[in-house]
Amino acid sequence: MITRSNSDTLSCDRRRILACADVVIIGGGVVGCAVARRLTLEGATVLLLEKAPDILDGASKGNSAILHTGFDAPPGTLEWKCVQEGHREYLEIHESLGLPLLKTGAMVVAWNEEEEKRLAAVFEKGGKNGVDDLRLIGQNEIHQLEPNLDPSARAAIYVPREYVIDPWSAPLAYLLQAVENGGKVLCDAEVTGGSFDGHHWRLETSRGLVKSRYVVNCAGLYGDIVDQRLLGESDFTIMPRKGQFVVFDKAAAKLINSIILPVPSARTKGIVLFPTIFGNMMVGPTAEDQKSRDDASVDTQTLSMLAEKGKTMLPGLADIPVTATYAGIRPATEESPYRIRNDHERNWITLGGIRSTGLTAALGLARHVHSLLQEHEVEFIPLKKPLIPKVPNLAEHLPRDYRTPGFGEIVCHCEMVTSREINAALNGKLPAHSLSGLKRRTRVTMGRCQGFYCSARLAEITRGKFRDSLGVGEDDV
């Protein structure tokens, strides 16, 4: 049995090896960040590798930010278990990490007779999944709760514990807690090859060699490629699924309180109408299978369809302008269940096919990884008093930085982003190393004008900051 106390026997010749760790995590999406946090808290030395200049640059940057209960997950599956564990743990830790929570509740709405007939099966599944506070409601109660919803809504299942969260601050907080407690991060570090000698992995990256006892593949849209590259095989194939979104202006926030869900199909959860933590209203996503793993383009026809769909459900949106549009890509596979590989002989774990529930399930998946490592007869010594950092609040319903004296200047007036927030994001323990990373940490340029007015000032503040996008330097790894 390997214990944390003797992990120093993992030798690391810094003349040839860039970094050593008990566990290397490949991929800086929400799942990788959650795994880094959990294993660090359990006492492992952890190194997270991300091929992009900053974290959250793949599938995790484009999601609907809903904290799911798992009421409609396949009963008894790992996905169901991890979603419920993730929901529970987020509620336990979000205040200590400074993470916002918007208690919206959700409605699964039937808009026609056929959908109304299918509600009973959805309700029954929710009961089997242990979500025992669901309620079937009729037209009168629907419109008492949501008076601005179109009157054609026939019936619904009310899900009181489906909430809205910040999709980017959550994984940032998970990884920041790992870093504050000794974890390391290396960006611009694509894993290009490697070998396992029966005890340790030597991974070749675009930054240099790293060494570890164990590897956890959380590479998302490239998870199958990483398995092929390192193991010579993969038992799943990523089949990218694009989801386009339309973002309505903050004036839409007063129109609705709940997440409006469709009656789901076997293939997709469908198009959702929902408020965001940032005060906007969104419609999406679509479910478009494609070959490209990085083509997140949008098209006018689809966006028009989404906007009209939103206006049909919520007629008041007809008078609200669209602020932004974007697309996310989900790492779907040829089968719907999560694709988990636990290779005892090669000290390797893969978390593949983590689709639309990944934001909620990440904390549960992280616990699952720890349990799999225990099957490898690994026993780390958990940290007794881990540091608990807080991330800045970006939620519209909670106090923002500009309300506290000494913020400097308002750089982005659409989102009320201060120079103090920008400088903190550029110079913190887990600094932004790209403009995209800075946007996700502060929301700068993401408002009504999409950066038209603030880009020049932002360029002055960030001058030279993104020139070296390599993230954590070699001396710090």
Backbone torsions as a table, in degrees:
resi	resn	phi	psi	omega
1	MET	NA	134.4	179.2
2	ILE	-96.1	124.7	177.0
3	THR	-110.4	160.1	-179.8
4	ARG	-60.5	-29.3	-175.0
5	SER	-67.3	-24.7	180.0
6	ASN	-110.4	15.8	-178.5
7	SER	-68.9	-12.1	177.8
8	ASP	-66.7	-13.3	177.3
9	THR	-69.3	-9.5	174.3
10	LEU	-74.5	93.3	-173.6
11	SER	-71.2	147.6	-177.0
12	CYS	-141.3	98.2	176.5
13	ASP	-80.1	103.5	-173.3
14	ARG	-68.3	-10.0	175.4
15	ARG	-74.2	-25.1	-179.0
16	ARG	-119.6	-27.4	-176.3
17	ILE	-110.2	125.8	-178.3
18	LEU	-68.6	-40.5	-176.8
19	ALA	-159.3	153.7	176.3
20	CYS	-128.5	150.8	177.8
21	ALA	-159.0	158.7	171.2
22	ASP	-62.5	-43.6	-176.7
23	VAL	-132.7	129.3	169.2
24	VAL	-102.7	130.9	176.8
25	ILE	-108.4	125.0	179.9
26	ILE	-99.0	112.9	177.8
27	GLY	116.6	121.6	-178.0
28	GLY	-104.8	41.3	170.7
29	GLY	-88.0	-170.6	-176.1
30	VAL	-62.2	-36.6	-179.4
31	VAL	-69.0	-45.7	178.4
32	GLY	-60.9	-40.8	179.4
33	CYS	-65.2	-40.6	179.1
34	ALA	-66.8	-39.8	178.2
35	VAL	-65.2	-41.0	178.2
36	ALA	-59.3	-43.5	179.1
37	ARG	-62.7	-51.8	-175.7
38	ARG	-60.5	-46.7	-176.8
39	LEU	-69.4	-33.2	175.0
40	THR	-64.3	-45.7	179.0
41	LEU	-63.4	-29.9	178.8
42	GLU	-79.5	-5.3	173.6
43	GLY	106.6	3.4	178.7
44	ALA	-81.0	150.5	166.8
45	THR	-84.7	130.7	-168.4
46	VAL	-128.2	138.6	171.1
47	LEU	-128.7	123.2	177.1
48	LEU	-101.3	129.2	178.8
49	LEU	-108.5	130.6	177.5
50	GLU	-130.5	129.5	-175.4
51	LYS	-76.2	-21.5	179.8
52	ALA	-84.7	168.6	177.4
53	PRO	-65.1	-20.7	-178.2
54	ASP	-145.7	165.1	178.8
55	ILE	-73.7	166.8	175.7
56	LEU	61.3	35.9	-175.5
57	ASP	-97.7	-2.8	-178.7
58	GLY	-109.4	-128.5	-176.7
59	ALA	-59.2	-31.2	-173.6
60	SER	-70.6	-13.5	-177.1
61	LYS	-82.1	-11.9	-176.6
62	GLY	-133.2	85.8	178.3
63	ASN	-139.5	177.0	-174.0
64	SER	-90.2	-2.5	171.4
65	ALA	60.5	33.6	177.8
66	ILE	-99.9	131.7	174.4
67	LEU	-87.9	105.1	-173.3
68	HIS	-83.3	150.7	173.7
69	THR	-88.9	-20.4	-174.0
70	GLY	86.7	15.6	-177.5
71	PHE	-62.4	-28.7	-178.1
72	ASP	-111.7	14.8	177.2
73	ALA	-74.3	156.0	175.9
74	PRO	-60.2	119.0	-174.3
75	PRO	-58.1	138.5	174.7
76	GLY	77.5	2.1	-177.8
77	THR	-87.4	167.0	175.3
78	LEU	-63.0	-37.5	178.0
79	GLU	-58.7	-48.7	178.5
80	TRP	-57.1	-46.4	-179.0
81	LYS	-62.5	-46.8	-175.8
82	CYS	-70.5	-35.0	176.5
83	VAL	-63.0	-45.3	-178.7
84	GLN	-68.1	-39.6	177.3
85	GLU	-67.2	-38.8	178.8
86	GLY	-65.6	-41.4	176.9
87	HIS	-59.5	-47.8	-179.2
88	ARG	-62.6	-47.1	-175.9
89	GLU	-69.1	-36.9	177.4
90	TYR	-59.1	-42.8	179.3
91	LEU	-64.8	-30.5	179.8
92	GLU	-73.2	-36.1	-169.0
93	ILE	-108.4	-11.5	-167.5
94	HIS	-64.3	-36.3	-179.3
95	GLU	-68.6	-40.9	-178.4
96	SER	-65.8	-29.9	179.8
97	LEU	-93.1	-1.1	-179.9
98	GLY	77.1	24.4	-176.9
99	LEU	-91.9	133.7	-176.3
100	PRO	-79.7	159.2	177.3
101	LEU	-143.5	124.7	177.4
102	LEU	-109.1	109.1	-173.2
103	LYS	-82.9	82.6	-174.6
104	THR	-87.3	-38.0	-164.0
105	GLY	72.0	170.0	-178.6
106	ALA	-141.5	157.1	173.2
107	MET	-127.0	128.6	169.3
108	VAL	-90.6	105.7	-168.1
109	VAL	-101.1	130.6	172.7
110	ALA	-96.2	125.5	-176.1
111	TRP	-104.6	-6.0	177.9
112	ASN	-147.5	175.4	-174.7
113	GLU	-64.2	-40.7	-179.5
114	GLU	-62.4	-45.2	178.8
115	GLU	-64.9	-36.3	179.5
116	GLU	-62.6	-37.8	178.0
117	LYS	-65.3	-31.3	-178.4
118	ARG	-80.2	-12.3	-179.2
119	LEU	-61.4	-36.3	-177.4
120	ALA	-59.7	-40.4	179.9
121	ALA	-68.0	-38.3	177.5
122	VAL	-64.4	-43.2	179.0
123	PHE	-62.1	-43.1	179.4
124	GLU	-63.6	-41.8	177.9
125	LYS	-61.7	-40.6	178.3
126	GLY	-59.6	-41.2	177.1
127	GLY	-63.7	-42.5	177.6
128	LYS	-62.5	-29.8	-179.7
129	ASN	-84.5	5.2	175.7
130	GLY	81.1	9.3	176.6
131	VAL	-91.4	91.5	-166.9
132	ASP	-94.9	8.2	-179.8
133	ASP	-110.2	19.4	175.5
134	LEU	-71.4	150.2	176.5
135	ARG	-137.3	133.9	171.1
136	LEU	-82.0	127.4	-177.9
137	ILE	-129.1	153.0	-179.6
138	GLY	-100.1	-172.4	-174.7
139	GLN	-58.4	-42.4	-176.7
140	ASN	-60.1	-47.2	-177.8
141	GLU	-70.4	-35.9	176.5
142	ILE	-54.2	-47.5	-173.2
143	HIS	-83.8	-14.3	167.7
144	GLN	-70.8	-41.5	-179.8
145	LEU	-76.1	-37.5	-176.2
146	GLU	-133.2	78.3	-174.9
147	PRO	-64.8	-18.5	-178.7
148	ASN	-91.6	-4.2	178.2
149	LEU	-70.6	148.8	-178.3
150	ASP	-59.2	137.8	-177.3
151	PRO	-62.1	-13.1	-178.1
152	SER	-74.7	-8.2	176.0
153	ALA	-60.7	122.5	-170.8
154	ARG	-92.4	-42.7	-175.9
155	ALA	-161.1	166.8	-178.0
156	ALA	-159.1	160.2	166.7
157	ILE	-104.6	123.7	178.2
158	TYR	-91.5	127.7	-178.0
159	VAL	-118.3	94.2	-169.7
160	PRO	-67.9	-22.7	-173.4
161	ARG	-104.7	18.9	169.1
162	GLU	-86.9	125.2	-173.1
163	TYR	-126.7	170.8	175.5
164	VAL	-111.3	135.5	179.6
165	ILE	-129.6	178.0	176.8
166	ASP	-86.0	116.0	-173.5
167	PRO	-70.9	-18.3	-175.2
168	TRP	-108.5	-35.1	178.9
169	SER	-67.8	-30.4	-178.8
170	ALA	-62.1	-57.7	178.2
171	PRO	-63.1	-32.5	176.4
172	LEU	-60.7	-43.3	179.9
173	ALA	-65.6	-39.5	179.2
174	TYR	-60.6	-48.0	-177.7
175	LEU	-71.1	-36.1	178.2
176	LEU	-61.4	-39.4	177.8
177	GLN	-65.2	-36.8	175.2
178	ALA	-61.6	-46.4	-178.9
179	VAL	-64.6	-42.4	179.6
180	GLU	-62.0	-23.4	-178.4
181	ASN	-109.6	23.9	171.2
182	GLY	107.2	-7.6	178.0
183	GLY	-69.1	156.7	-179.3
184	LYS	-123.6	153.1	-179.7
185	VAL	-132.0	136.5	176.8
186	LEU	-131.4	112.7	179.1
187	CYS	-97.4	170.7	-172.9
188	ASP	53.6	38.7	-174.4
189	ALA	-128.1	71.8	177.4
190	GLU	-69.3	135.0	177.2
191	VAL	-81.6	116.4	-174.7
192	THR	-105.4	-12.9	-179.9
193	GLY	176.6	-174.5	178.9
194	GLY	163.6	174.2	-179.6
195	SER	-148.4	155.1	179.7
196	PHE	-122.3	126.0	-175.5
197	ASP	-97.6	12.9	-177.0
198	GLY	99.4	-16.2	179.1
199	HIS	-131.5	-39.9	-173.8
200	HIS	-133.5	153.2	171.6
201	TRP	-98.5	136.8	167.5
202	ARG	-113.3	109.5	-176.5
203	LEU	-101.4	130.4	175.6
204	GLU	-90.3	124.6	178.1
205	THR	-124.2	167.6	177.3
206	SER	-68.7	-4.8	176.2
207	ARG	-105.1	-17.3	-176.3
208	GLY	139.3	-174.8	-178.0
209	LEU	-83.3	140.6	170.7
210	VAL	-128.6	156.9	-174.2
211	LYS	-132.1	140.7	179.1
212	SER	-155.3	163.5	172.7
213	ARG	-78.3	-43.3	-173.3
214	TYR	-128.7	154.0	177.0
215	VAL	-128.2	135.5	173.2
216	VAL	-119.1	115.9	-178.6
217	ASN	-87.6	107.6	176.2
218	CYS	-119.4	39.4	-169.7
219	ALA	-81.2	5.7	170.8
220	GLY	58.4	-115.1	-177.3
221	LEU	-64.7	-14.9	179.3
222	TYR	-116.5	17.6	-177.0
223	GLY	-60.9	-41.4	179.4
224	ASP	-68.3	-35.6	179.0
225	ILE	-66.7	-40.5	177.8
226	VAL	-63.5	-42.8	176.3
227	ASP	-59.9	-45.8	178.9
228	GLN	-60.8	-42.3	-175.3
229	ARG	-67.9	-37.3	-174.3
230	LEU	-100.4	-34.4	-177.1
231	LEU	-103.3	-13.6	-178.0
232	GLY	83.5	3.9	-178.4
233	GLU	-163.5	159.9	173.1
234	SER	-143.5	138.8	-179.7
235	ASP	-96.5	15.6	173.4
236	PHE	-150.9	162.8	178.4
237	THR	-128.2	126.7	176.8
238	ILE	-70.8	129.3	177.2
239	MET	-121.9	88.1	-170.0
240	PRO	-53.8	137.2	179.8
241	ARG	-126.4	113.1	-178.0
242	LYS	-81.8	141.6	173.3
243	GLY	-128.7	115.4	179.4
244	GLN	-91.2	147.7	-178.5
245	PHE	-130.3	150.3	170.4
246	VAL	-118.4	130.9	-179.2
247	VAL	-109.7	117.5	176.8
248	PHE	-88.1	155.8	-177.4
249	ASP	-60.0	160.7	-177.8
250	LYS	-62.0	-18.9	176.9
251	ALA	-62.0	-18.7	179.8
252	ALA	-76.4	-13.3	-173.6
253	ALA	-59.1	-31.1	-176.7
254	LYS	-76.9	-9.0	-173.5
255	LEU	-82.2	-23.7	-172.2
256	ILE	-151.2	152.2	-179.7
257	ASN	-113.2	-27.2	-169.9
258	SER	-107.6	164.8	167.5
259	ILE	-81.1	125.7	-179.5
260	ILE	-103.1	107.0	-176.9
261	LEU	-99.4	148.4	172.4
262	PRO	-83.7	166.5	169.8
263	VAL	-70.1	118.0	-170.1
264	PRO	-70.6	157.0	173.4
265	SER	-107.0	176.4	179.5
266	ALA	-66.8	-23.5	-174.1
267	ARG	-96.6	-33.3	-172.9
268	THR	-150.9	156.0	173.8
269	LYS	-73.2	-15.0	175.6
270	GLY	89.0	-174.2	-176.1
271	ILE	-85.9	129.5	-172.7
272	VAL	-114.9	144.6	172.0
273	LEU	-111.8	122.5	-172.1
274	PHE	-154.8	148.3	172.4
275	PRO	-76.2	158.1	175.8
276	THR	-111.9	164.0	178.4
277	ILE	-65.9	-18.1	-176.2
278	PHE	-95.1	5.3	175.2
279	GLY	92.7	6.4	177.6
280	ASN	-96.1	179.2	171.9
281	MET	-124.8	137.0	-176.8
282	MET	-127.6	154.3	172.5
283	VAL	-130.1	132.2	178.7
284	GLY	150.4	-175.4	-3.7
285	PRO	-97.3	165.8	167.1
286	THR	-78.3	179.6	177.3
287	ALA	-138.6	89.5	-172.8
288	GLU	-116.3	111.0	177.9
289	ASP	-71.5	137.9	-179.7
290	GLN	-149.4	166.6	179.6
291	LYS	-85.9	-34.3	-175.5
292	SER	-72.0	138.1	177.7
293	ARG	-92.3	-7.2	-176.3
294	ASP	-134.1	5.5	178.0
295	ASP	-83.4	97.0	179.9
296	ALA	-105.3	34.3	179.8
297	SER	-73.7	160.3	177.3
298	VAL	-119.9	160.5	178.5
299	ASP	-131.4	148.5	-172.3
300	THR	-60.5	-41.6	-176.8
301	GLN	-62.8	-45.4	-179.5
302	THR	-66.8	-42.6	-180.0
303	LEU	-63.6	-39.1	177.0
304	SER	-63.2	-41.1	177.8
305	MET	-61.1	-43.8	179.7
306	LEU	-64.0	-44.7	-179.8
307	ALA	-61.5	-42.6	178.9
308	GLU	-67.0	-36.9	177.2
309	LYS	-61.2	-43.7	178.4
310	GLY	-62.2	-42.6	-178.7
311	LYS	-69.2	-30.4	176.5
312	THR	-65.9	-42.9	179.9
313	MET	-74.1	-36.4	-174.8
314	LEU	-132.2	86.0	-172.4
315	PRO	-54.1	-28.4	-179.9
316	GLY	-62.1	-16.9	178.4
317	LEU	-68.8	-15.0	-179.5
318	ALA	-59.7	-26.2	-178.6
319	ASP	-99.1	5.6	-175.8
320	ILE	-107.8	128.4	178.6
321	PRO	-72.9	156.3	174.5
322	VAL	-85.3	126.8	179.8
323	THR	-84.5	-42.2	-173.6
324	ALA	-156.3	162.9	171.9
325	THR	-136.6	150.3	176.4
326	TYR	-162.8	173.0	177.2
327	ALA	-135.3	144.6	170.9
328	GLY	-113.9	159.8	179.1
329	ILE	-122.9	123.4	-178.5
330	ARG	-96.3	139.3	-178.9
331	PRO	-82.2	64.7	177.1
332	ALA	-68.2	158.5	176.5
333	THR	-129.5	-177.8	-178.6
334	GLU	-71.0	-10.9	174.9
335	GLU	-129.1	148.9	-174.6
336	SER	-76.0	-30.5	-178.6
337	PRO	-66.0	155.5	170.6
338	TYR	-54.2	143.5	-178.1
339	ARG	-107.7	94.8	-175.1
340	ILE	-105.2	131.0	177.7
341	ARG	-120.8	127.0	177.1
342	ASN	-122.8	94.3	-175.4
343	ASP	-94.3	95.0	-178.0
344	HIS	-61.6	-40.3	-173.8
345	GLU	-67.0	-28.7	-176.5
346	ARG	-115.7	15.9	175.8
347	ASN	51.6	48.7	-171.7
348	TRP	-133.7	135.5	174.9
349	ILE	-129.2	133.3	175.7
350	THR	-117.4	132.4	171.4
351	LEU	-110.9	98.3	-175.0
352	GLY	-115.9	160.3	175.8
353	GLY	65.7	31.3	-179.9
354	ILE	-85.4	103.0	-167.3
355	ARG	-96.3	-127.4	-168.6
356	SER	-70.4	-18.2	179.5
357	THR	-90.6	5.2	-172.5
358	GLY	-61.1	-35.8	-179.0
359	LEU	-61.6	-43.2	178.3
360	THR	-75.3	-43.6	-172.3
361	ALA	-74.0	-14.3	-171.9
362	ALA	-54.7	-45.4	-179.4
363	LEU	-65.4	-37.5	176.5
364	GLY	-68.6	-39.9	176.4
365	LEU	-62.5	-37.4	178.8
366	ALA	-62.1	-41.9	176.2
367	ARG	-64.8	-36.5	178.7
368	HIS	-64.1	-40.9	177.8
369	VAL	-60.4	-43.3	178.6
370	HIS	-60.8	-40.2	178.8
371	SER	-66.9	-35.4	177.0
372	LEU	-67.0	-38.7	177.2
373	LEU	-64.1	-33.9	176.7
374	GLN	-65.1	-30.3	174.5
375	GLU	-65.9	-24.8	175.4
376	HIS	-80.4	8.6	-177.2
377	GLU	62.6	39.1	174.1
378	VAL	-100.9	131.7	177.3
379	GLU	-135.9	103.0	176.0
380	PHE	-87.7	163.9	178.9
381	ILE	-101.2	111.0	-176.2
382	PRO	-58.8	147.3	177.8
383	LEU	-66.4	134.7	-177.5
384	LYS	-78.1	-42.7	-179.0
385	LYS	-133.3	73.7	-178.3
386	PRO	-67.0	147.5	174.4
387	LEU	-70.5	143.5	-178.1
388	ILE	-124.8	93.9	179.9
389	PRO	-77.6	160.9	175.0
390	LYS	-117.0	138.9	175.5
391	VAL	-95.2	154.5	-179.8
392	PRO	-63.8	146.0	178.6
393	ASN	-82.6	132.2	174.7
394	LEU	-117.0	1.4	-176.5
395	ALA	-73.6	139.2	-176.0
396	GLU	-70.8	-27.5	-174.9
397	HIS	-89.1	1.4	179.2
398	LEU	-120.6	161.2	-178.0
399	PRO	-59.2	130.7	179.2
400	ARG	-99.7	167.3	-174.7
401	ASP	-62.0	-35.3	-175.8
402	TYR	-65.9	-12.8	177.8
403	ARG	-85.7	-4.4	-179.7
404	THR	-107.0	129.3	-178.2
405	PRO	-56.9	151.6	177.4
406	GLY	87.7	17.4	-176.1
407	PHE	-77.7	-7.4	179.7
408	GLY	91.0	-101.6	178.8
409	GLU	-138.7	157.3	171.7
410	ILE	-85.1	114.2	-179.0
411	VAL	-87.5	-47.9	179.3
412	CYS	-109.1	106.0	-175.5
413	HIS	-77.4	-26.1	178.2
414	CYS	-64.0	-43.1	-178.1
415	GLU	-106.8	4.1	177.2
416	MET	55.5	50.5	179.4
417	VAL	-94.2	130.0	-176.0
418	THR	-94.9	159.4	174.8
419	SER	-64.1	-31.1	177.3
420	ARG	-63.8	-40.5	177.9
421	GLU	-64.9	-42.8	-178.6
422	ILE	-64.6	-45.5	180.0
423	ASN	-64.3	-36.9	177.5
424	ALA	-64.6	-39.7	-179.8
425	ALA	-69.3	-28.8	-179.5
426	LEU	-83.1	-19.9	-170.5
427	ASN	-126.6	13.2	-178.1
428	GLY	-81.8	-172.1	179.6
429	LYS	-66.0	-25.7	178.5
430	LEU	-131.0	70.8	-169.4
431	PRO	-71.3	155.6	173.4
432	ALA	-71.0	135.0	179.4
433	HIS	-121.2	16.5	173.6
434	SER	-156.2	162.5	177.4
435	LEU	-62.8	-38.6	178.5
436	SER	-61.3	-41.8	177.8
437	GLY	-64.1	-37.7	178.1
438	LEU	-67.0	-39.8	176.9
439	LYS	-57.9	-46.9	-176.6
440	ARG	-68.8	-23.7	178.5
441	ARG	-86.2	-21.1	-172.9
442	THR	-132.5	-21.3	-172.6
443	ARG	73.3	13.4	176.0
444	VAL	-60.3	138.3	-179.3
445	THR	70.2	7.2	-174.5
446	MET	-103.0	14.5	-178.0
447	GLY	-97.9	-153.0	-172.9
448	ARG	-57.8	-42.1	-174.9
449	CYS	-89.1	-4.4	177.9
450	GLN	53.3	39.3	174.3
451	GLY	89.8	2.3	-176.9
452	PHE	-59.9	-40.9	-174.8
453	TYR	-92.3	-28.0	-172.8
454	CYS	-103.5	-6.1	-174.4
455	SER	-61.7	-38.6	-178.9
456	ALA	-63.9	-46.5	178.7
457	ARG	-65.8	-38.1	178.7
458	LEU	-63.7	-38.6	177.9
459	ALA	-61.6	-37.5	177.9
460	GLU	-65.3	-44.2	-177.1
461	ILE	-67.0	-36.6	-173.9
462	THR	-96.2	5.4	-176.7
463	ARG	-55.0	124.4	179.3
464	GLY	84.5	-11.2	-176.2
465	LYS	-75.1	-30.8	-176.5
466	PHE	-103.5	6.2	-178.3
467	ARG	-63.2	-44.9	174.7
468	ASP	-103.7	99.4	-174.3
469	SER	-92.6	20.6	-171.3
470	LEU	-80.9	0.2	175.2
471	GLY	74.8	-134.3	-177.8
472	VAL	-67.9	128.4	-178.5
473	GLY	-74.5	161.8	-176.7
474	GLU	-58.0	-37.1	-178.2
475	ASP	-66.8	-21.0	-178.2
476	ASP	-94.1	-11.4	-180.0
477	VAL	-86.6	NA	NA
